[in-house]
Amino acid sequence: KVSNHSEGMMYVRLIQRGTPVPGGEEPISQHLSVRVDYTDMEGNRIETGDLDQGSDLLAVYTVSNPGTAGHLDNLALTTIFPSGWEIHQDRMFQTLGESDPFEYRDYRDDRVMTYFSLPPGRSVSYTVRLNAAYGGRFYLPSVQAEELYRNDIQVLIPGKWIEIKRME
C-alpha cells in the first residue's frame, strides 16, 4: 500500500526480481526478433530435447531489427544455458568464427551476454559453441534480447526442458 500525504505529485515504480518458474515464461516480441537454431558442428539442425552426452553443438542466434523503432543501440542478447551444457570459451581457444562483429561479449559459467547495435532492416548472427557434458534432464532457460535503456524494445523466447542421454 502506498499513500501520498503531501500536495505534490507522487510517482511509484515497482521493480520485481526473481527466477521464473520453469516453463512459465510468456513470449515477447517488441520491435526486435530473435531466431534460435541449434546445430551439430557441421551446421545440420538438431533437436535439443534429445542429445547424447559428450556431443558438441552450436547455438546460433539471429537477431533482426525490422526498423519499426529505427536504429537500435545498446542491445543485449542474454543466452543462459542448462547446467548439463558447458560453454566453449572462444576467446581462450581458437574456434570457429561464425559470429558477426559485436561491441562486447561477456562469458560467465552458465551464460553468454553479447552487446551490439543494429541498423533498421538488418540482422546479425551470434554463435556459441557448447558441449552436452552431463547426462540427465535439464531446463534450457529463456533467451532474451533487449535495448538496455528502452523497455519497449525486447524479445523473450520461453525456455524448455531438454534431455541429455547418459553415456553407457
C-alpha positions, 0 to 999 in steps of 0.5 A: 500500500502506498499513500501520498500525504503531501500536495505534490505529485507522487510517482511509484515504480515497482521493480520485481526480481526473481527466477521464473518458474520453469516453463512459465515464461510468456513470449515477447516480441517488441520491435526486435526478433530473435531466431534460435537454431541449434546445430551439430558442428557441421551446421545440420539442425538438431533437436535439443530435447534429445542429445547424447552426452559428450556431443558438441553443438552450436547455438546460433542466434539471429537477431533482426531489427525490422526498423519499426523503432529505427536504429537500435543501440545498446542491445543485449542478447542474454543466452543462459544455458542448462547446467548439463551444457558447458560453454566453449570459451572462444576467446581462450581457444581458437574456434570457429568464427561464425559470429558477426562483429559485436561491441562486447561479449561477456562469458560467465559459467552458465551464460553468454551476454553479447552487446551490439547495435543494429541498423533498421532492416538488418540482422546479425548472427551470434554463435556459441559453441557448447558441449552436452557434458552431463547426462540427465534432464535439464531446463534450457532457460529463456533467451532474451534480447533487449535495448538496455535503456528502452523497455519497449524494445525486447524479445523473450523466447520461453525456455524448455526442458531438454534431455541429455542421454547418459553415456553407457 
